[in-house]
């Protein structure tokens, strides 16, 4: 009798879930499983979907491919450059926006704009900002006597340019998340601290940071994953090329190039899984740290 | 429990997909077997899709020709579908091939078409070309310059037809050359000399305000004409899967040294952050520039009111050679016989004298018929816009880029190599040797990974 009822409610629940299950199945689970399978196809006719041979060849190929090593290195540099700076900056701005400053709403929209603007439009503007002769950035640097920098054509600076653009672009999203987190902190903590005579810094350090830790944790995971997946910005900023001398060749660019231009469908899938394992590894580390440091109240 | 259901459901979905795929592939096979005889008459209304990547003035000219065609051929409707830039178009074609949704007609580069030809997805145009009912007469066919006709041949069969053809020219700033008393160079030596004379530091700050020669960022990608002029080749293509890379030759080293040398010595520069040379050339920051004729409309637009310019054929070295770039059109054999014939009719319509003239006068591309070129109307046009005639002088010395699967890797690795040499990281010899090794790996891996060798 009881089991009959739970069976019925199970079926009903399933029906409710069906639409999202179908969409997830088609656009998430199927590609995940298929690309895992594909990473072992070493002879595979993609057009006709015929697998001639399976094996580990694709993994061996990418680890012997100098380009893949460059891509890995660049991706790590990019993630290191973007994630910490982006979190610190957006946290700082969020705290400022959370105080009662004038035009608060206006600033919130301003910071969120880059996030919702198309990458192509952004890159056109930034190509001009970075222009070594006519660009805004070099003009401003010139005012303080800094020699013009070849932002986009010097392999040493190209990655820096990409990192700056990416930090700027991701700021808005992080700020919104932080603001939401900040507004959830009970004001009584601050009032109590003020009565105890805690300084501004101490209030930030001992109330805001611990109370905000789940949000910081979430943002850091999302930022890291996004940093490992960087592609659009490169494609647009360097005109469909991976920057001068492959200086901005990242893993996703490598995957795109192998798949869309070089007919190496299996190799691209293998690279996808290497990237997946790297991201998984770092997410697990973050989860481990998170469990120790994050306070959920 | 929920997890289990999710897994089960996804398995069901996957199985359905796999089943769908299987059915579709078998359909393709059936079509191929039936597709041997070509239709010669359109007996019922057909609508075909034509995927292209032409935007701006080019797109407008194409739309006009398609509109005329649809009006003239009552039974046929060509549905023009813009798929973004070339790379986007090719990506969509890959997806379409996989989903068995290929259009009837598409614009495509030879090295991108090879993969489809090797998979028997492309209609052999030979029976159409030589058909008595719907084909060309011998004189008509030979009215199309050889460099264009040959570009469409794989295994002695015609699979592609010339569409938007362009070639490379040396553009120059009339005033700057006059001031320095420099004549447009005709050889590499003269080019180097001219570039040196035309590199000018006006305000004496130690930095050149005018650089002698401007090169596109893709100079390494489109390097084949330098290579050919130096007497070398990129590749010897024996068949669809057999080839021999040749770029690490004395000619290759000479060409690399020559081009990179000019850049390193500051008498030439790449477009760099300006994306292409149009901007700096039109601002008078480059006295000369090497670019495809497809850029003519943009150079014209940007230079109006700024500079006066003209263009001449490429300087020669050990021999004269000019690369003819641009895409071809091909018909996929996944369409019905009637659709394929309709597409063929459109191809013929597009390259007829009148339309190829219209196309060439309204875009930066070239007419593909001698009769159109020699016609009084086009000759008059050339008198008014001499630059539109320069490219045609190169027809007899023209060649096309490699057709091999993943030929992209050749261009991409050459670009990388040239960048390394310019940056002073490697000598020409080292860079070319490494590029050749990497390219061989890339092409072999593509052939193997794609299961075609």
Interface residues (C-beta under 8 A of the other chain):
Chain A: X10 X14 X17 X21 X22 X24 X25 X26 X29 X30 X33 X34 X41 X42 X43 X44 X45 X46 X47 X48 X49 X50 X51 X52 X53 X58 X61 X66 X67 X127 X130 X131 X132 X150 X151 X152 X153 X155 X239 X240 X241 X244 X245 X246 X257 X260 X261 X262 X263 X264 X265 X266 X267
Chain B: X1 X2 X5 X6 X9 X10 X13 X14 X17 X21 X25 X28 X87 X90 X91 X94 X97 X98 X115 X116 X119 X121 X217 X270 X272 X273 X274 X275 X405 X406 X408 X409 X412 X415 X416 X419 X420 X423 X425 X438 X442 X445 X446 X447 X448 X449 X450 X451 X452
